[in-house]
Amino acid sequence: MIKIKNILLPTDFSKTSLAAAEYAVNLALQYNAKIHLLHVLEKTPPILTIRTLDLSREKILESIESDANTQLQKTIEKIKKHGNVEIIPVLRKGLDYEEIINYSKEKKIDVIVIATHGRTGLLHTLLGSVAEKVIRYSKIPVLVITPHHK
C-alpha cells in the first residue's frame, strides 16, 4: 500500500505552478499528508538590479528574500482555498531543480507535484524545463501537471 505523508509542491509563484496545488491538496487530504511549499531563489541577484538601483548586494538580497516570503504566505492562502491542509513554507537558494531534489531527500518527501509550462521547440531548448530535470534526477515519484489554458 502506498503511504504518502509528505508532498513537495515547488512554486515559482506563477499561475502555472499554482495549477499543481489543487492536485497536491487532493493528495494531502486523501492521505492526511503535509504539503511542503518550496520556492527557490537564485544564489545571486541580477547584476543589473544592483547597478541600476545603486544598492548594496546585501540590501538587494534582503529585499528579494523578504518579497519571496511574502509571496509564500500569499500562495499558502490561495492553496488553502482548495482544502484545509498543513502547509510548510520553505525558501531555498540555489539551482531550482537541484534544491527541489535535495529538499526531497532531506525531508523524506514521498511525492513531488510540479507544474510544467508546456513549452516546446526552441523556447524549451533555451530555457530548459525544471520539471524535466526533476523527473530525470528524482528517486521518488513525480506528478507533473500541465495546466489548462482558458
N, C-alpha and C positions, 0 to 999 in steps of 0.2 A: 504494500500500500504506500502511496506517495504521501509524504508528510511535508507540508510547506509551512514554515514558521517565520521565515524572513524573506521578504521580497525587495529587490533592489529596483528602484524606479529612477533612472538617470534623467535629468532635465536640463535643457538649455533655456528654459522659460518661454519657449515658442509655443504657438498653438499646436504645432505638430507634436512636440514632445508631450504636451498635456493629453493628446489623444490616447496615449497609453495608460493614463491614470485610471480611466474607467475600468480597464481590464485588471489593473493591479488591485484596485479596490474590490472588485468582484472576487478575485482570488483570495484576498485578505479576509473578506467576510466569510467565504466558504470554508477556509482553513483556520480561521481565527489567528491570522498571521499579522506581523508588523510590516509596515512599508518603510523602507529606508529611502528617503528622497535625496538624491545626490546631485549636486551641481559642482562642476569642475571649472576652476578659474585657470587662466593661463598663468604660468610662473612669472612672466614679466609683462608689464603693460606695454601697449604700443608706444614706441619712442615718440611718435608724432604728438601724442597726448601730452607728454611731459614737456616737450619743447613749445607746443602751442600755448599751453596754459601757464607756462613758466612756474611749474610747481615741482616740489621735490618728489623723488621716486616714492618715498615713504608715504607722503600725503596722497598720492595717486593710488597706491596700493590699499591704503586705509579706506579711501572713498569707494573703490571698486568692491572691496570686501564688505563694507557696510551696505552698499546697494544690493549686493548678492544676498546678504542675509535678509534684507527687507523683502526682496523678491521671493526668497524661500518661504517666508511667512505668508505672503500673499498667495503663493502657489498651494500651500497647505490648506488655506481657506477654500480655494477653488476645488481642491481634491475632496475635501470633506463633504462637499455638496453631493458627491456620488455615494457616500456612505460614511458612517462614523467608525473610522478605524484608527489605530495608533500609527502615527507618522513620526519618524525620526529624521529631522533635517540634518543634512551633512554638507559641509563645504570643504572641498579639497583643492589643492593647487597642483598643476602638472599637466601632462598629456591626457586628454579626456578618456580615451579607451583604456590606457594603462591604469589610470586611477579607478575606473569602473571595475576592471579585473582585480586589481589589488584589494579594493574595498570588499569585493565579493568573497575573496579568500579570507581576509582578516575577520570578517563578521559572520562567516559561515552562512552566506546567503544561499537560499535554496533555488531561486529562480530570478532571472533578470527580465524585466518587462521594459522594452525600449521601443520608441517610435523611430521610423525612418522617414526621411523627407521624400524618398522615392525618386531621387534624381538618377538620370541615366546619361549615357553618352559622355560628351566632353566635360560637362559640368561635374558629373560623378568622378571622372578621371582626375580633374583638377582639385576638387575638394575632398575626395575620398568619402568614406562613409564610416562614421563612428559605429553604427550598428553592425556593419560588415566586419569591422575589426574586433568588436566584442564577440561576435559569433565565432570568429576564427580562433580567438585566444581563450575563450571561456571553457572551463571544465564542467560547468553546470548548464542546465537548460536555459535557453534564451528565447523568450516570446517576443517576436518582432511584430509591431503594429504598423500598418500602413493606413494613415488617416484618410477618411472620406473627404473629398473636396466638394463643397456645396456651392 
